[in-house]
Amino acid sequence: MKIDIITAPVNIGSGKQGAQDGPETLLKAGVTTWLNPHECNIVAGCESHDPVLNIDDAALHAVAAQCKSLRRAVVKSLSVGHLPLILGGDHSLTWGSLAGVMDLYPDAYCIYIDAHGDINTYEGSPSGHVHGMCLSFLSGICDVSTVVPEYTHPTIAPQRIKFYATRSLDPCEQDIINNHHLDVITSDNILTHGVQTYTRQLEQWLDTDEVRHVHLSFDIDAIDPSLTPATGVPEKEGITVQDAVALIDTVLASGKTVAIDLVEFNPRLEGRDKTLDAWQNIFNAIARSLSSRTSSK
């Protein structure tokens, strides 16, 4: 399996410094070794912007420019048959990576593993941070084409997004989820009933003919901050590292994953090394899953 590790040092969308250091820190820690035996190419997906801009239309333009560049890198990777693995950076980068997937695979689904919904509208977001809005842009629920006409892209039906480990939703997001009848598995669901309950359901769904292409988007804040503290918006009562690995392994084992986001590691925050240990477990699991998938073909 040839993997394009696409660096996306995006931090404007979070309104906090540090996430832009995630890709470089992970690479220095040994991501390419953690992904053995797979051949890895390092690709620059976009440039970083430092310092953080004010949360306004100018910030939205800056994030759109980064995502436009990242989208091109993802399309290029997919076009030559590689697996784009996008290292963030904050989660607003999915505005670019999933748009790239939709360019080639308009039937794609998105598995979104994150403590947050990230489906706020531009008007409804309490914080104004773009990393909490990317899915509303991508799904067309929030049309920002009048604000950023330079960045247009295909949309994904909101029902084609499946949420896992969710536990922090703003009122706007809860309304969207209710109105569109979106599929949300919370952290509490997983901790109460066991991750196997949901990996079995996920495996059965992935095995259907309906699902052909999957974009996997994983935020480290899905895991409890006692285990992964170095992330920008930690939320208590998260899933375990083992739960996250089980979900990721289930998605990859389907053989239908076409791109992976790995986001929201902030190495400037306390608990950097502990969080890196969790990342190593996740990358090792990705490598094992991809190897199993390749050998079964």
N, C-alpha and C positions, 0 to 999 in steps of 0.2 A: 504494500500500500504506500503510495507516494503522498506525503502530506506537505501542503504549503502552510507553514506557520506564518500567518499574516498579522503583523504587529499593528495595533490600532490604539495609540496612546491618547485616547480621547478623555478629556476631563472637564470640558466646559459644561457638559450636560448635567454634572453632579453639583456644581457650585462649590466644589471643595478641591483643594490641591492634593495631589498624591497619586491618584489612579493612573495618571499618565506614565508613572514610573513602573507600573505593573509589568508590561511586556519585557522591558530590559532586565528587571529583577528576576523574572521567571527564566529568561534565557540564560542569565549568568548562573542561576541556581542549578541548571542542568536539564531543561525541558527536552532537548534533543536526546539526551541520554535516557531520560525517563520514558521516552517514546520508542526506545529500541524494541524490535529490530527494524522499524520503519524508516525509510529514507525521508529526510526532512529538508525542505528548502525554506530559508528565511526570506520573507517578502515584506517590504514596507507597504502597509495598506493606506496610511495617511500620516501627515505630520501632526505633531502636538501643538497646542496653543497655550502659551504661558505668559502672563498669569491668567487666572480665571476672569472672564468678562462678567460684567453685570448681567443679571438675568433679564434680558429684554430681547427685542427683535434682532439686535446685532449678534447676540449669542446664538440665536436660532440660525442665522445665516452662517455663522462660523461652524456650528455643528453640521449643518447641511453640506458645507463644503468638504468637511472631513468624511462624511458618510458617502458623498458622491464619489470621492476618491477610493474609499474602501469598497464600494459597490463594484467599481471597475476591476479591482484586484480579485474580488471573489468570482466575478464572471470569467476572468482570464484563467483562474485556477480550475474552475469547473469545466471550462471549454477544452482543456487538455487532459481531462480525466483524473485530476488530482482531488484530494479532500482538503478543502480550505478549513483551517483551524485558526480562528480569529482570537488573538490575545488582546484583551483590554487592560486598561481602559474602562470607562464607565459604560453602563448598559445602553446609552443612547446610540452606541455603535451599531446596534441591531437594525436601526433605521437604514443603515447602509448594507450590512451583510445579508439580511433577509430580502431586501430589495434586489440584490444581486442574484440570490437564489430564485426569486420570483421571475426574474428576467428569463431564466432558462427553464424553470419548472413551475409554471403558473398553477399547477395542481398541488403544490407542496403544502404540508402541514407544518406547524411549529409547536414543538414541545418546549415550554417555557418554565424552567425550574428556578424559582426566585421567591424571596420572602414578600415581594411587592408585586402589585398588578401591572404597573408601568403602562397603564391604559387611560391615564388622565387626559383630558382635553386641554388645549392651550388656555382656554378660558376657565376651566374648572379646577386646575391644579392649585392646591394651596401653596406649594413652594415655588412654582414656576420653573422647576428644574426639568430639563428636557429628557433626562434619563428616566423620568417617570411618565413620559408621554409617548415614547417611541411606537408603542403598539397601536395607539389611537391614530397616529399618522399613517402607519403601514396598513391599517385596516380600512382607512377612509372614514372612520368615525369622526375624526377631526381633520377637516380639510384646511391645510396651511398653505395651499398653493398661492393664495393671494399675498401671503407674507414672504414666502420663499419660492417665487415662480421659477427660479433657476434650477430647482430640484424636483422633478416629477418622476414618478415611478409606478409600477403596477401595485395593486392593492391585494391583500389577502383577506378573505371573508373572516370576520371575527370568530365564527364558529370553527374555523380551521386552526385555532390556537388553543392548546390545552395547557392548563396551569397546574403546576405541582409545587408543594411546600409553601404555598401562599399563606400569609398570616397578618399582613398589614395592608389594608385597603382604605383609601380615602373615599368619602361619600360619593364623589363623582364616579370613581371606579366601581363601587358597589352597584350604583344605578346602572352603569353600562353592562356589567355582568348579569344583573337581573333582567334588564330589558332585552338583551341579546341571547339569554339562556346559555351562557358560556360554561364550559366544563372546568371546574376548579376543585382540585384536591388540596386540602389545607395541610399544614404541618400537623395540626391536631389530629386530622384523619389518619395520617401516617403513623404518628406516635401512639395513637389509641388502638388502631387495628393492625398495625404492623405493615412494613413496607411491602411484604410479599403479597398482601391482599391487592395492592395497587399495581405491582409489577406483573402479576398474573393477568389482571384486566388489561393492562397496557400491552402486554405480549399478544393477547388475543386480538386486540384491536389492530395492532401493527401487522398481524398476520392476514388481515383481510385484503381483498383485491382493491378496496377503496383507497388504501394508503399505498402510494408508490414512492413518494419522496418526502423526507423529513428534515427539517432544520432544527437542530438541537441548540437551545440557548440556555446556558447555565451561569447563574450568578452565585458567587461564593457565599453571599449572605443568606442563601437558602439554608445553610448549615448553622447550627446554634453558635452564637458568638463566643461561648466558652471554649469552643473548639477552633473557630476561625475568627479571631478578634480583629484582624487587620482589614477591615472593610468599612466603607464610608457611612452606610446606613444600617447598622446592626439591629436585629430584632430578636428578642428573647424567644425561647421555646421553639427553636428550630430543629430540623432533622439532624441526624448524625452523619458523620462522614461515610459510614457504611451504608446508610440509607441513600445518600447521594450517589454512591458508587453503584448500588443496585439499580437505581433508576437509569443512570447513564448506560450501564451495561445492557439493560433491557432494550433501550432504544437502539444502541449500536448493533446488538445481536440480530436485529431484524434485517440488517443488510440494506436498509433503505435511507440511511442517514447520508445527506449530501453536503452538510456543512455544520460546523460546531462553533458556537461562541463560548468563550470562557472569560468572565468579566468581574469587575469591581474589587480586585485585589488592590489595596492601598498600602504599599510597603513603608510609607512614612508614619503609619500609625503603630501603636503599641501592639505587640503580639505578632510581629512580622514572621519570626522563625516558626512559631507554632502554626501559623497559617500556611507557610511554605510546606510544612510537613503534610498538611491536609492536601495541598495541591499536588504534591508528589504522589500520594495515594491515588488521586483522581487521574493524573496522567498515566500512571502505571496501569490503572484499570482500563483506560482508553486503549493503551497499547495492546493489552491482553485481548480485549474485545475485538479489536481490528484484526489481530492475528488469527483469532478463532474464526472470524468471518471470512478471511482470505483462504484459510485452510479448508473450509467447508465447501468452497466453490468447486 
